[in-house]
Structure formats: structure tokens, C-alpha cells
Amino acid sequence: MPETCENCGRVIGHLEMPHLHKQHVVCAECATRLVPPLIPRPSLAPSPPQTMRLSDEGQHPRRSNSRASLLIVGGAIALILALVAAKLISDAIDQARATEAAAKIAEANRPKNYFTDDDGVTFFAAPADTIAPFQHSGREAVAAQVFRCGEYGEPFVGYLEKLDLQKGARLVKRPHESIWVSDESRAAAGITTIKCRDGSYAIRVTP
């Protein structure tokens, strides 16, 4: 006995294939209509692989290492140069101090004579090669020959000396006297011979 479509009531022919829809016998046409069309799912295209942007240092680790190495080397060179400069400065200061000390020693060991700028009342030491007369404290200074009587006698100015710049002659005189005479004159012998009260010759005193 032929089947009847439970949806449209049409008799399903002997050569037709009946279809079952939700436990109901239906014809091929109804089976097609009753089955909802399949909604095609959108194709999921594979997303392109995400690439992470690296910083310049990440992209170039060797360059970063090179910069760090250059900084270290530069710092080391700067430190070495600073140490060398400090050593040179220290050596220069030491050399200057040594030169100053040597100059002071040389000045201290330089031969000296006595001079006076107040006609023999007082006297002071100055280099022996100083040519008298010369200006000292605003006054004319001349050479002072200093003596003492006995080993412990008080030093005193025995006579004065200066150079006559015009004649090139050496002149002498006693303190507090106004007349200068040539050291080659007869009067000069009495001036330059210094005796003590007891008749002994006075002892020459030098700086």
C-alpha cells in the first residue's frame, strides 16, 4: 500500500523514496522544505601572525653591547687621563716647591756683607756683590765694615765704604764724619785700621 505524505497529503509513488521528518513520513519535496537550509558559517581566515616590534637594542643586541663597551672603555680612558693629569700637577707642584727651597738655600748660602743707611748707627746684611751706594728704605745705603773687640764684644761699624761711580774709585770714611777719602790715600790707612781701647786690633765680623 503506498505511503501518504503526512505534511501535504500527497500519495508517495511506488518509485519514490519516503522521508522521515521528526517521526513523520513525508515526501521528498516536503522533506526538502521542512529541513531548514544550512547557514554557511563564515570562514575563519587565519589571522596573520603578530609580530612584536623590538626596540633598536632588541633588534641589535650586538650594537647595544658595543655601546656599553664603548662607554666602559671611554670611562676607563677618562679615569686614566685624570690620574695622569693629577700626577703631572702633583709633580709640577713638588718641582716648584723644590725649586723654591733650592732658591732659598742658595740665597741663604750666598755671600753677604753688611750695609748701613744711617751712617753706621745700625747695619743690615745684603748680598756681597751689591754695589754701594744704593737706595734702601728711601735713603742712601753704603757698605759697613763691622768689627768687635774680643770674642764676645758688641759688634760696631768701624768704617764705611762706597764706590765713586764717576771716578771708579773706592771711598772710605769713619761713621759720623762727612769727608770721604780714597782707599788708596794715606788717610785711608788710619780709617780702615780699627783698634780696641786696649790697643789690640778689632776682629772683623761678617754675616
C-alpha positions, 0 to 999 in steps of 0.5 A, spaced: 500 500 500 503 506 498 505 511 503 501 518 504 505 524 505 503 526 512 505 534 511 501 535 504 497 529 503 500 527 497 500 519 495 508 517 495 509 513 488 511 506 488 518 509 485 519 514 490 523 514 496 519 516 503 522 521 508 522 521 515 521 528 518 521 528 526 517 521 526 513 523 520 513 520 513 513 525 508 515 526 501 521 528 498 519 535 496 516 536 503 522 533 506 526 538 502 522 544 505 521 542 512 529 541 513 531 548 514 537 550 509 544 550 512 547 557 514 554 557 511 558 559 517 563 564 515 570 562 514 575 563 519 581 566 515 587 565 519 589 571 522 596 573 520 601 572 525 603 578 530 609 580 530 612 584 536 616 590 534 623 590 538 626 596 540 633 598 536 637 594 542 632 588 541 633 588 534 641 589 535 643 586 541 650 586 538 650 594 537 647 595 544 653 591 547 658 595 543 655 601 546 656 599 553 663 597 551 664 603 548 662 607 554 666 602 559 672 603 555 671 611 554 670 611 562 676 607 563 680 612 558 677 618 562 679 615 569 686 614 566 687 621 563 685 624 570 690 620 574 695 622 569 693 629 569 693 629 577 700 626 577 703 631 572 700 637 577 702 633 583 709 633 580 709 640 577 707 642 584 713 638 588 718 641 582 716 648 584 716 647 591 723 644 590 725 649 586 723 654 591 727 651 597 733 650 592 732 658 591 732 659 598 738 655 600 742 658 595 740 665 597 741 663 604 748 660 602 750 666 598 755 671 600 753 677 604 756 683 607 753 688 611 750 695 609 748 701 613 743 707 611 744 711 617 751 712 617 753 706 621 748 707 627 745 700 625 747 695 619 743 690 615 746 684 611 745 684 603 748 680 598 756 681 597 756 683 590 751 689 591 754 695 589 754 701 594 751 706 594 744 704 593 737 706 595 734 702 601 728 704 605 728 711 601 735 713 603 742 712 601 745 705 603 753 704 603 757 698 605 759 697 613 765 694 615 763 691 622 768 689 627 768 687 635 773 687 640 774 680 643 770 674 642 764 676 645 764 684 644 758 688 641 759 688 634 760 696 631 761 699 624 768 701 624 768 704 617 764 705 611 765 704 604 762 706 597 764 706 590 765 713 586 761 711 580 764 717 576 771 716 578 771 708 579 774 709 585 773 706 592 771 711 598 772 710 605 770 714 611 769 713 619 761 713 621 759 720 623 764 724 619 762 727 612 769 727 608 770 721 604 777 719 602 780 714 597 782 707 599 788 708 596 790 715 600 794 715 606 788 717 610 785 711 608 790 707 612 788 710 619 780 709 617 780 702 615 785 700 621 780 699 627 783 698 634 780 696 641 781 701 647 786 696 649 790 697 643 789 690 640 786 690 633 778 689 632 776 682 629 772 683 623 765 680 623 761 678 617 754 675 616 
